[in-house]
Amino acid sequence: MKMKSLFLKLFIHINSFLWIVFLYILNNKIFLVDIAYTFKIKTFTFELAKYNELLNVILYLSIIFIMSLISMFLFKNIHKTSKDLTIKIKKINPIYREYLPVFLGVMIISLSLKDIQEYNLVFFNSIFIFLFILFYMTKIGFLNPFYYILGIRIYKIETDKSEYILISNEKDYKFLSQQTELKKIDEELLIYLKDKNG
């Protein structure tokens, strides 16, 4: 179970960190797809090259979205196999208020980085590794706009004994504060997925 939870947390943080990479790539106009194709129908000419930026943005966002969907699958899978934890919730709040400033700060750092060719490769990789470690240690890696769109909410829970991060598909955190049976992923991460069918 420990390896499963470590993989889940690592995957969640990598998925959220892709937003930072996305902003860096977008800011420095690094494109994976470069289409120089022209459609010509009678007098109408349509050049795909004009839309390369848009196509690349769609591609990058699609990659992040697909990884977010995979995360949803992992949440459901680990929820089924996790042990119940009986706790009394003292305080519960959405994590966004507390961690959003740090998340935005890291995004600004990624926007301030120049093109990769202007850096020593070791230095450049060190910056991104440092940012990822910052993501992982401060728990801002749980912030992912696609999770919010897909209905996943992240909460910070305080009990008499400890603090936890809670991943849930329940939007009403007052309802969550009354729950006593949550699934324990590891020493700091809990999950509660309400069955939407029943």
Salt bridges, closest charged atoms under 4 A:
ASP84 OD1 - LYS183 NZ 3.27
GLU98 OE2 - LYS156 NZ 2.99
GLU163 OE1 - LYS156 NZ 3.57
GLU170 OE1 - LYS194 NZ 2.91
ASP186 OD2 - LYS9 NZ 2.95
GLU187 OE2 - LYS184 NZ 3.39
GLU188 OE2 - LYS9 NZ 2.62
GLU188 OE1 - LYS139 NZ 3.74
